Amino acid sequence: MRIGILNCGGDCPGLNAVIHGVVGAAAAKGWETVGFRDGFEGLLPPGDFTFLTPKDTEGILKQGGTILGTTNKGNFAAKIGEGDVAQVPQEIVDRAKKTLDQLEIGALVVVGGDGSLTTAQQLYEQGWPIIGVPKTIDNDLKATSMTFGFDSAVSSVVDGLDRLYTTAKSHKRVMVLEVMGRHAGWIALWGGMAGAANVILIPEIPFSYEKVVEHLRVREAQGYKSSLIVVAEGAINPEGNLTTIDENCGGEVRLGGIGDQVARKIGELTGKETRSTTLGHIQRGGAPTPLDRILGVRFGVMAAQLAAEGDFGKMVSYHSYHVGSVPIKEAVMELRLVECDTEVVKAARAIGVCFGD
Ligand code: F6P
């Protein structure tokens, strides 16, 4: 038996941990593992791949990025623009399948987010032996309560907020931190709560500047001279718009710029010195947290287990501390967004966090 593995979409701390898990579990079963480079692109003839043994993956558990390389564009993009689904061209699918057949790959593990797993589902529906592993710092995949990479991204946000807090306090400023997450507010919510932000603006809760300013004025009256605001890149501004950097980049639109907008407006309305920081790809880089390392390895081992059982079309999932599996289809039907009346949002409100509503 030969098992293939590729990762696709944006990189994410913990990808190497998954590779480590798959290669280790496959070797224990006496199988060979083939790693394809740069996502599905590595399947196109003549094929860009490497054989992986446990020796090759020694030490990668603690490394960020991915030893296989990745891309969120290219021939296999199944989500474009605002997340519209596109069919991967049949000619591309057929060419890639030849590589799979020539290498006699019995199972292909696709480690990806919403876009890559949509591609994986299309290939599964054409008879490919696909197993999905959920990857995204955005934590926005249905059918799993956590993806690896999220915890590492949150810890970067918390580190950023801890640093902004001391400079904000010294200068009596309002500091705005824009964080990633696409259309989901998970990173902003968890990062904001753990980093003691005073205002958290997320796509799921429409905000107004009046409410944010009112909150900052109350804080000022209470004697707080500085404030921290976290804004998710996908937050909808009060005019009802997303803020984008690039709408024609060959994949999904690039979001960004809402942090600067919010800082400018808050500065104007309050007369307080306000500064904006965009955390950007720092959230995606660097070593994975211990939680993401463990999740990644467990996900990889479960993927190899599903391959052994021939249980294709499934995605590894995580619920109530247990790693299991669900149909990939269930994971890509819709995004998992923050529910506004959920306990964690209520807890944030209870300690005085303003969501701008
Ligand atoms: O999906 C992960 C993510 O990091 C999003 O949070 C962000 O919007 C996007 O990828 C950035 O993509 P790129 O690396 O193409 O700028």
Residues whose N, C-alpha, C, O or C-beta is under 5 A from the ligand:
A	BS01	F6P	G10 D138 M180 G181 R182
